[in-house]
Amino acid sequence: MPLYEYGCPRCQQRFERLRPLARADEAANCPECGATAYRLISLVAPAPRGNGGEATPAGGGCACGGACSCGR
């Protein structure tokens, strides 16, 4: 089930909801103030691709995502 981001025009709270694709554009109630919140356009970051077209981990290819100095 896709994860969608919503924004509240009253209190400016941003939150996420797991919803079926068929309900993606339905308004949601803000968990902070209860006002009607609307779906936001989320940015998508494409996965880096190797020479053969396969997805490669971010951060230089380390299995941990490049957050360590393991040298993999």
N, C-alpha and C positions, 0 to 999 in steps of 0.2 A: 504494500500500500504506500503510495507516495506521501512525502512530507511537504506541507505547504506552509508558507510564512504569511502571517496576517498582521495588519497594523490598525491600531485604534485611533480614530481622528480626535477623540475627546482627551485621552490622557497620554497619547503618543506611545503607548506600550506596544512592543512587537512580540509576537509569540508564534509558535508553530503548532500545527495539527496534522495528525495522520488521517487522511481521508481517501475514499475511493475516487478515482478520476472523475466519475460522474458527478461528484459533489464538490469538486475543487473550487468552483466559483461561488458557491453559496456563502453568504455572510456568516460570521461566527461571533459569539459573544466574547467580549474582552474579559479575561480572567481577573483583571485588576479593578475595573469600574463597571463592568456589565454592559457597556455600550456596544452597538453594532460595529464590528470591525470587518475590514475588507481585505481580500487577498492581495499581497504585494508581488511584484515581479522580482524574482530571486535571480541572483547572478549564478552562472554555472561556470565552473573551472574545468576545462577539458583535461583529461589525464595525458601526461606526456607519452609519446610513442617512440619506440626504438626503431632502428633501421628496418627491421622486418615487419613493422606495423603493430607489434605487441605492446601492450601497456607496460610502462616501467614505473617503479615506485618513485615518488617525489623525493627530493633531497639527495640526489646523486646515486641512487640505486641500492642504498643500504636497506636491508630487510626491516629495519626499525624506522625507516623514513628519513634517515640522515640525522637523527637526533643524538647520535652517539659517535664515538670514534672507533668503532669496531673494525673498520677497514674492509667490510664486505664488499 
